[in-house]
């Protein structure tokens, strides 16, 4: 189970994964091996989270992302552009 830090109302958490394998990535883009490195990035505005994802996917088209709200409900899921043919 992934440890989810408590969020303030109105905050958003972004989680990245390798689109080919689904493995969770750290905030540094490395494979999460459960060694306590951060895996969530936090944003006070939804648009800031979306901008981060758009920029990151330009540089890393094999990554996918999930944006969670303060209750860790999924707000949006972004497929890896490398394989997203929709």
Backbone as XML, in Angstrom:
<?xml version="1.0"?>
<chain id="A" units="angstrom">
  <residue number="1" name="UNK">
    <atom name="N" x="0.845" y="-1.188" z="0.000"/>
    <atom name="CA" x="0.000" y="0.000" z="0.000"/>
    <atom name="C" x="0.880" y="1.237" z="0.000"/>
  </residue>
  <residue number="2" name="UNK">
    <atom name="N" x="0.546" y="2.179" z="-0.825"/>
    <atom name="CA" x="1.313" y="3.421" z="-0.919"/>
    <atom name="C" x="0.933" y="4.349" z="0.234"/>
  </residue>
  <residue number="3" name="UNK">
    <atom name="N" x="1.960" y="4.870" z="0.914"/>
    <atom name="CA" x="1.750" y="5.833" z="1.998"/>
    <atom name="C" x="1.304" y="7.166" z="1.386"/>
  </residue>
  <residue number="4" name="UNK">
    <atom name="N" x="0.147" y="7.644" z="1.816"/>
    <atom name="CA" x="-0.399" y="8.887" z="1.270"/>
    <atom name="C" x="-0.362" y="9.981" z="2.331"/>
  </residue>
  <residue number="5" name="UNK">
    <atom name="N" x="0.500" y="10.975" z="2.159"/>
    <atom name="CA" x="0.536" y="12.082" z="3.115"/>
    <atom name="C" x="-0.801" y="12.826" z="3.141"/>
  </residue>
  <residue number="6" name="UNK">
    <atom name="N" x="-1.139" y="13.349" z="4.295"/>
    <atom name="CA" x="-2.377" y="14.099" z="4.434"/>
    <atom name="C" x="-2.294" y="15.380" z="3.612"/>
  </residue>
  <residue number="7" name="UNK">
    <atom name="N" x="-3.392" y="15.688" z="2.915"/>
    <atom name="CA" x="-3.470" y="16.908" z="2.116"/>
    <atom name="C" x="-4.449" y="17.885" z="2.750"/>
  </residue>
  <residue number="8" name="UNK">
    <atom name="N" x="-4.177" y="19.152" z="2.551"/>
    <atom name="CA" x="-5.113" y="20.187" z="2.969"/>
    <atom name="C" x="-6.252" y="20.258" z="1.970"/>
  </residue>
  <residue number="9" name="UNK">
    <atom name="N" x="-7.396" y="20.720" z="2.405"/>
    <atom name="CA" x="-8.520" y="20.895" z="1.498"/>
    <atom name="C" x="-8.101" y="21.821" z="0.354"/>
  </residue>
  <residue number="10" name="UNK">
    <atom name="N" x="-8.318" y="21.397" z="-0.863"/>
    <atom name="CA" x="-7.955" y="22.203" z="-2.024"/>
    <atom name="C" x="-6.593" y="21.862" z="-2.608"/>
  </residue>
  <residue number="11" name="UNK">
    <atom name="N" x="-5.831" y="21.024" z="-1.935"/>
    <atom name="CA" x="-4.534" y="20.598" z="-2.477"/>
    <atom name="C" x="-4.734" y="19.416" z="-3.419"/>
  </residue>
  <residue number="12" name="UNK">
    <atom name="N" x="-3.749" y="19.246" z="-4.304"/>
    <atom name="CA" x="-3.759" y="18.136" z="-5.246"/>
    <atom name="C" x="-2.425" y="17.406" z="-5.164"/>
  </residue>
  <residue number="13" name="UNK">
    <atom name="N" x="-2.483" y="16.088" z="-5.318"/>
    <atom name="CA" x="-1.280" y="15.264" z="-5.337"/>
    <atom name="C" x="-1.162" y="14.637" z="-6.723"/>
  </residue>
  <residue number="14" name="UNK">
    <atom name="N" x="0.061" y="14.595" z="-7.242"/>
    <atom name="CA" x="0.318" y="13.992" z="-8.547"/>
    <atom name="C" x="1.263" y="12.815" z="-8.356"/>
  </residue>
  <residue number="15" name="UNK">
    <atom name="N" x="0.885" y="11.690" z="-8.952"/>
    <atom name="CA" x="1.682" y="10.468" z="-8.908"/>
    <atom name="C" x="2.053" y="10.106" z="-10.339"/>
  </residue>
  <residue number="16" name="UNK">
    <atom name="N" x="3.319" y="9.749" z="-10.570"/>
    <atom name="CA" x="3.800" y="9.360" z="-11.894"/>
    <atom name="C" x="4.103" y="7.876" z="-11.925"/>
  </residue>
  <residue number="17" name="UNK">
    <atom name="N" x="3.934" y="7.280" z="-13.108"/>
    <atom name="CA" x="4.258" y="5.868" z="-13.299"/>
    <atom name="C" x="4.836" y="5.666" z="-14.689"/>
  </residue>
  <residue number="18" name="UNK">
    <atom name="N" x="5.579" y="4.589" z="-14.832"/>
    <atom name="CA" x="6.082" y="4.191" z="-16.137"/>
    <atom name="C" x="4.890" y="3.635" z="-16.923"/>
  </residue>
  <residue number="19" name="UNK">
    <atom name="N" x="4.604" y="4.211" z="-18.078"/>
    <atom name="CA" x="3.440" y="3.801" z="-18.856"/>
    <atom name="C" x="3.525" y="2.390" z="-19.411"/>
  </residue>
  <residue number="20" name="UNK">
    <atom name="N" x="4.718" y="1.862" z="-19.580"/>
    <atom name="CA" x="4.888" y="0.510" z="-20.114"/>
    <atom name="C" x="4.667" y="-0.558" z="-19.057"/>
  </residue>
  <residue number="21" name="UNK">
    <atom name="N" x="5.060" y="-0.261" z="-17.825"/>
    <atom name="CA" x="5.004" y="-1.271" z="-16.772"/>
    <atom name="C" x="3.998" y="-0.960" z="-15.676"/>
  </residue>
  <residue number="22" name="UNK">
    <atom name="N" x="3.640" y="0.316" z="-15.515"/>
    <atom name="CA" x="2.763" y="0.725" z="-14.421"/>
    <atom name="C" x="3.484" y="0.922" z="-13.110"/>
  </residue>
  <residue number="23" name="UNK">
    <atom name="N" x="4.811" y="0.738" z="-13.113"/>
    <atom name="CA" x="5.571" y="0.921" z="-11.881"/>
    <atom name="C" x="5.572" y="2.390" z="-11.466"/>
  </residue>
  <residue number="24" name="UNK">
    <atom name="N" x="5.353" y="2.623" z="-10.189"/>
    <atom name="CA" x="5.349" y="3.975" z="-9.636"/>
    <atom name="C" x="6.765" y="4.540" z="-9.673"/>
  </residue>
  <residue number="25" name="UNK">
    <atom name="N" x="6.853" y="5.845" z="-9.978"/>
    <atom name="CA" x="8.136" y="6.541" z="-10.026"/>
    <atom name="C" x="8.240" y="7.527" z="-8.869"/>
  </residue>
  <residue number="26" name="UNK">
    <atom name="N" x="9.461" y="7.780" z="-8.438"/>
    <atom name="CA" x="9.687" y="8.806" z="-7.422"/>
    <atom name="C" x="9.541" y="10.179" z="-8.067"/>
  </residue>
  <residue number="27" name="UNK">
    <atom name="N" x="9.566" y="11.207" z="-7.260"/>
    <atom name="CA" x="9.485" y="12.564" z="-7.796"/>
    <atom name="C" x="10.719" y="12.925" z="-8.619"/>
  </residue>
  <residue number="28" name="UNK">
    <atom name="N" x="11.770" y="12.114" z="-8.491"/>
    <atom name="CA" x="12.996" y="12.308" z="-9.278"/>
    <atom name="C" x="12.966" y="11.487" z="-10.563"/>
  </residue>
  <residue number="29" name="UNK">
    <atom name="N" x="11.875" y="10.754" z="-10.801"/>
    <atom name="CA" x="11.738" y="9.971" z="-12.017"/>
    <atom name="C" x="12.369" y="8.594" z="-11.968"/>
  </residue>
  <residue number="30" name="UNK">
    <atom name="N" x="12.756" y="8.160" z="-10.777"/>
    <atom name="CA" x="13.357" y="6.836" z="-10.614"/>
    <atom name="C" x="12.282" y="5.831" z="-10.190"/>
  </residue>
  <residue number="31" name="UNK">
    <atom name="N" x="12.521" y="4.562" z="-10.440"/>
    <atom name="CA" x="11.615" y="3.513" z="-10.016"/>
    <atom name="C" x="11.499" y="3.522" z="-8.490"/>
  </residue>
  <residue number="32" name="UNK">
    <atom name="N" x="10.269" y="3.530" z="-7.993"/>
    <atom name="CA" x="10.055" y="3.499" z="-6.547"/>
    <atom name="C" x="10.305" y="2.086" z="-6.044"/>
  </residue>
  <residue number="33" name="UNK">
    <atom name="N" x="11.263" y="1.947" z="-5.147"/>
    <atom name="CA" x="11.598" y="0.640" z="-4.594"/>
    <atom name="C" x="11.244" y="0.556" z="-3.111"/>
  </residue>
  <residue number="34" name="UNK">
    <atom name="N" x="10.421" y="1.483" z="-2.655"/>
    <atom name="CA" x="9.962" y="1.438" z="-1.277"/>
    <atom name="C" x="10.988" y="1.875" z="-0.256"/>
  </residue>
  <residue number="35" name="UNK">
    <atom name="N" x="11.917" y="2.706" z="-0.685"/>
    <atom name="CA" x="12.972" y="3.144" z="0.231"/>
    <atom name="C" x="12.681" y="4.492" z="0.882"/>
  </residue>
  <residue number="36" name="UNK">
    <atom name="N" x="11.448" y="4.931" z="0.802"/>
    <atom name="CA" x="11.058" y="6.157" z="1.485"/>
    <atom name="C" x="11.207" y="7.432" z="0.674"/>
  </residue>
  <residue number="37" name="UNK">
    <atom name="N" x="11.683" y="7.330" z="-0.569"/>
    <atom name="CA" x="11.784" y="8.527" z="-1.403"/>
    <atom name="C" x="10.380" y="9.001" z="-1.765"/>
  </residue>
  <residue number="38" name="UNK">
    <atom name="N" x="10.233" y="10.304" z="-1.936"/>
    <atom name="CA" x="8.930" y="10.900" z="-2.233"/>
    <atom name="C" x="8.400" y="10.411" z="-3.575"/>
  </residue>
  <residue number="39" name="UNK">
    <atom name="N" x="7.093" y="10.122" z="-3.615"/>
    <atom name="CA" x="6.459" y="9.716" z="-4.866"/>
    <atom name="C" x="5.333" y="10.661" z="-5.278"/>
  </residue>
  <residue number="40" name="UNK">
    <atom name="N" x="4.918" y="11.546" z="-4.379"/>
    <atom name="CA" x="3.862" y="12.502" z="-4.700"/>
    <atom name="C" x="4.433" y="13.911" z="-4.803"/>
  </residue>
  <residue number="41" name="UNK">
    <atom name="N" x="3.956" y="14.642" z="-5.807"/>
    <atom name="CA" x="4.192" y="16.085" z="-5.885"/>
    <atom name="C" x="2.884" y="16.755" z="-5.490"/>
  </residue>
  <residue number="42" name="UNK">
    <atom name="N" x="2.966" y="17.898" z="-4.806"/>
    <atom name="CA" x="1.779" y="18.565" z="-4.293"/>
    <atom name="C" x="1.604" y="19.929" z="-4.928"/>
  </residue>
  <residue number="43" name="UNK">
    <atom name="N" x="0.342" y="20.274" z="-5.200"/>
    <atom name="CA" x="0.013" y="21.527" z="-5.853"/>
    <atom name="C" x="-1.198" y="22.152" z="-5.165"/>
  </residue>
  <residue number="44" name="UNK">
    <atom name="N" x="-1.210" y="23.472" z="-5.111"/>
    <atom name="CA" x="-2.334" y="24.189" z="-4.527"/>
    <atom name="C" x="-3.404" y="24.506" z="-5.564"/>
  </residue>
  <residue number="45" name="UNK">
    <atom name="N" x="-3.063" y="24.378" z="-6.833"/>
    <atom name="CA" x="-4.025" y="24.666" z="-7.904"/>
    <atom name="C" x="-4.022" y="23.523" z="-8.913"/>
  </residue>
  <residue number="46" name="UNK">
    <atom name="N" x="-5.200" y="23.145" z="-9.375"/>
    <atom name="CA" x="-5.324" y="22.069" z="-10.351"/>
    <atom name="C" x="-4.576" y="22.398" z="-11.639"/>
  </residue>
  <residue number="47" name="UNK">
    <atom name="N" x="-4.663" y="23.645" z="-12.078"/>
    <atom name="CA" x="-3.977" y="24.035" z="-13.315"/>
    <atom name="C" x="-2.467" y="23.884" z="-13.205"/>
  </residue>
  <residue number="48" name="UNK">
    <atom name="N" x="-1.920" y="24.131" z="-12.035"/>
    <atom name="CA" x="-0.479" y="23.944" z="-11.836"/>
    <atom name="C" x="-0.094" y="22.477" z="-11.984"/>
  </residue>
  <residue number="49" name="UNK">
    <atom name="N" x="-0.916" y="21.596" z="-11.460"/>
    <atom name="CA" x="-0.666" y="20.158" z="-11.596"/>
    <atom name="C" x="-0.734" y="19.748" z="-13.062"/>
  </residue>
  <residue number="50" name="UNK">
    <atom name="N" x="-1.728" y="20.240" z="-13.776"/>
    <atom name="CA" x="-1.879" y="19.911" z="-15.195"/>
    <atom name="C" x="-0.703" y="20.441" z="-16.020"/>
  </residue>
  <residue number="51" name="UNK">
    <atom name="N" x="-0.246" y="21.644" z="-15.703"/>
    <atom name="CA" x="0.903" y="22.213" z="-16.417"/>
    <atom name="C" x="2.159" y="21.386" z="-16.169"/>
  </residue>
  <residue number="52" name="UNK">
    <atom name="N" x="2.352" y="20.942" z="-14.940"/>
    <atom name="CA" x="3.499" y="20.094" z="-14.619"/>
    <atom name="C" x="3.461" y="18.813" z="-15.455"/>
  </residue>
  <residue number="53" name="UNK">
    <atom name="N" x="2.299" y="18.186" z="-15.534"/>
    <atom name="CA" x="2.156" y="16.945" z="-16.289"/>
    <atom name="C" x="2.414" y="17.178" z="-17.772"/>
  </residue>
  <residue number="54" name="UNK">
    <atom name="N" x="1.842" y="18.232" z="-18.327"/>
    <atom name="CA" x="2.031" y="18.514" z="-19.756"/>
    <atom name="C" x="3.509" y="18.702" z="-20.094"/>
  </residue>
  <residue number="55" name="UNK">
    <atom name="N" x="4.211" y="19.453" z="-19.277"/>
    <atom name="CA" x="5.641" y="19.682" z="-19.509"/>
    <atom name="C" x="6.423" y="18.379" z="-19.363"/>
  </residue>
  <residue number="56" name="UNK">
    <atom name="N" x="6.102" y="17.619" z="-18.332"/>
    <atom name="CA" x="6.820" y="16.374" z="-18.083"/>
    <atom name="C" x="6.598" y="15.362" z="-19.202"/>
  </residue>
  <residue number="57" name="UNK">
    <atom name="N" x="5.376" y="15.287" z="-19.721"/>
    <atom name="CA" x="5.102" y="14.326" z="-20.784"/>
    <atom name="C" x="5.742" y="14.726" z="-22.111"/>
  </residue>
  <residue number="58" name="UNK">
    <atom name="N" x="6.013" y="16.005" z="-22.300"/>
    <atom name="CA" x="6.757" y="16.416" z="-23.493"/>
    <atom name="C" x="8.175" y="15.846" z="-23.454"/>
  </residue>
  <residue number="59" name="UNK">
    <atom name="N" x="8.778" y="15.880" z="-22.280"/>
    <atom name="CA" x="10.144" y="15.377" z="-22.102"/>
    <atom name="C" x="10.187" y="13.859" z="-21.917"/>
  </residue>
  <residue number="60" name="UNK">
    <atom name="N" x="9.100" y="13.287" z="-21.403"/>
    <atom name="CA" x="9.050" y="11.856" z="-21.058"/>
    <atom name="C" x="7.719" y="11.258" z="-21.531"/>
  </residue>
  <residue number="61" name="UNK">
    <atom name="N" x="7.563" y="11.010" z="-22.830"/>
    <atom name="CA" x="6.272" y="10.553" z="-23.352"/>
    <atom name="C" x="5.869" y="9.140" z="-22.943"/>
  </residue>
  <residue number="62" name="UNK">
    <atom name="N" x="6.708" y="8.445" z="-22.187"/>
    <atom name="CA" x="6.344" y="7.102" z="-21.714"/>
    <atom name="C" x="5.806" y="7.124" z="-20.289"/>
  </residue>
  <residue number="63" name="UNK">
    <atom name="N" x="5.651" y="8.295" z="-19.720"/>
    <atom name="CA" x="5.137" y="8.404" z="-18.348"/>
    <atom name="C" x="3.649" y="8.685" z="-18.340"/>
  </residue>
  <residue number="64" name="UNK">
    <atom name="N" x="2.985" y="8.113" z="-17.353"/>
    <atom name="CA" x="1.574" y="8.413" z="-17.137"/>
    <atom name="C" x="1.426" y="9.021" z="-15.748"/>
  </residue>
  <residue number="65" name="UNK">
    <atom name="N" x="0.326" y="9.719" z="-15.540"/>
    <atom name="CA" x="0.130" y="10.461" z="-14.288"/>
    <atom name="C" x="-1.304" y="10.342" z="-13.798"/>
  </residue>
  <residue number="66" name="UNK">
    <atom name="N" x="-1.449" y="10.477" z="-12.484"/>
    <atom name="CA" x="-2.758" y="10.564" z="-11.853"/>
    <atom name="C" x="-2.750" y="11.803" z="-10.969"/>
  </residue>
  <residue number="67" name="UNK">
    <atom name="N" x="-3.828" y="12.578" z="-11.058"/>
    <atom name="CA" x="-4.023" y="13.710" z="-10.146"/>
    <atom name="C" x="-5.095" y="13.291" z="-9.144"/>
  </residue>
  <residue number="68" name="UNK">
    <atom name="N" x="-4.765" y="13.469" z="-7.845"/>
    <atom name="CA" x="-5.704" y="13.168" z="-6.768"/>
    <atom name="C" x="-6.099" y="14.461" z="-6.067"/>
  </residue>
  <residue number="69" name="UNK">
    <atom name="N" x="-7.340" y="14.487" z="-5.559"/>
    <atom name="CA" x="-7.763" y="15.626" z="-4.753"/>
    <atom name="C" x="-7.360" y="15.384" z="-3.301"/>
  </residue>
  <residue number="70" name="UNK">
    <atom name="N" x="-7.797" y="16.262" z="-2.410"/>
    <atom name="CA" x="-7.367" y="16.185" z="-1.011"/>
    <atom name="C" x="-7.890" y="14.942" z="-0.282"/>
  </residue>
  <residue number="71" name="UNK">
    <atom name="N" x="-8.865" y="14.250" z="-0.865"/>
    <atom name="CA" x="-9.369" y="12.997" z="-0.294"/>
    <atom name="C" x="-8.783" y="11.778" z="-1.008"/>
  </residue>
  <residue number="72" name="UNK">
    <atom name="N" x="-7.813" y="12.016" z="-1.873"/>
    <atom name="CA" x="-7.182" y="10.990" z="-2.700"/>
    <atom name="C" x="-8.178" y="10.294" z="-3.630"/>
  </residue>
  <residue number="73" name="UNK">
    <atom name="N" x="-9.151" y="11.070" z="-4.064"/>
    <atom name="CA" x="-10.045" y="10.622" z="-5.130"/>
    <atom name="C" x="-9.399" y="11.041" z="-6.445"/>
  </residue>
  <residue number="74" name="UNK">
    <atom name="N" x="-9.471" y="10.187" z="-7.463"/>
    <atom name="CA" x="-8.869" y="10.501" z="-8.756"/>
    <atom name="C" x="-9.605" y="11.658" z="-9.418"/>
  </residue>
  <residue number="75" name="UNK">
    <atom name="N" x="-8.850" y="12.681" z="-9.792"/>
    <atom name="CA" x="-9.395" y="13.831" z="-10.515"/>
    <atom name="C" x="-9.226" y="13.596" z="-12.011"/>
  </residue>
  <residue number="76" name="UNK">
    <atom name="N" x="-8.009" y="13.231" z="-12.420"/>
    <atom name="CA" x="-7.725" y="12.956" z="-13.833"/>
    <atom name="C" x="-6.604" y="11.940" z="-13.941"/>
  </residue>
  <residue number="77" name="UNK">
    <atom name="N" x="-6.668" y="11.160" z="-15.020"/>
    <atom name="CA" x="-5.620" y="10.201" z="-15.351"/>
    <atom name="C" x="-5.081" y="10.568" z="-16.728"/>
  </residue>
  <residue number="78" name="UNK">
    <atom name="N" x="-3.770" y="10.602" z="-16.845"/>
    <atom name="CA" x="-3.114" y="10.945" z="-18.105"/>
    <atom name="C" x="-2.330" y="9.744" z="-18.607"/>
  </residue>
  <residue number="79" name="UNK">
    <atom name="N" x="-2.779" y="9.147" z="-19.712"/>
    <atom name="CA" x="-2.059" y="8.037" z="-20.315"/>
    <atom name="C" x="-0.744" y="8.529" z="-20.887"/>
  </residue>
  <residue number="80" name="UNK">
    <atom name="N" x="0.208" y="7.629" z="-21.013"/>
    <atom name="CA" x="1.491" y="7.955" z="-21.627"/>
    <atom name="C" x="1.260" y="8.248" z="-23.114"/>
  </residue>
  <residue number="81" name="UNK">
    <atom name="N" x="1.668" y="9.432" z="-23.595"/>
    <atom name="CA" x="1.449" y="9.785" z="-25.002"/>
    <atom name="C" x="2.071" y="8.792" z="-25.986"/>
  </residue>
  <residue number="82" name="UNK">
    <atom name="N" x="3.126" y="8.126" z="-25.583"/>
    <atom name="CA" x="3.826" y="7.175" z="-26.448"/>
    <atom name="C" x="2.871" y="6.098" z="-26.965"/>
  </residue>
  <residue number="83" name="UNK">
    <atom name="N" x="1.913" y="5.692" z="-26.116"/>
    <atom name="CA" x="1.004" y="4.609" z="-26.495"/>
    <atom name="C" x="-0.447" y="5.045" z="-26.569"/>
  </residue>
  <residue number="84" name="UNK">
    <atom name="N" x="-0.734" y="6.275" z="-26.275"/>
    <atom name="CA" x="-2.105" y="6.767" z="-26.262"/>
    <atom name="C" x="-2.508" y="7.152" z="-27.682"/>
  </residue>
  <residue number="85" name="UNK">
    <atom name="N" x="-3.283" y="6.324" z="-28.313"/>
    <atom name="CA" x="-3.701" y="6.590" z="-29.685"/>
    <atom name="C" x="-5.143" y="7.093" z="-29.768"/>
  </residue>
  <residue number="86" name="UNK">
    <atom name="N" x="-5.738" y="7.443" z="-28.623"/>
    <atom name="CA" x="-7.141" y="7.935" z="-28.599"/>
    <atom name="C" x="-7.266" y="9.290" z="-29.232"/>
  </residue>
</chain>
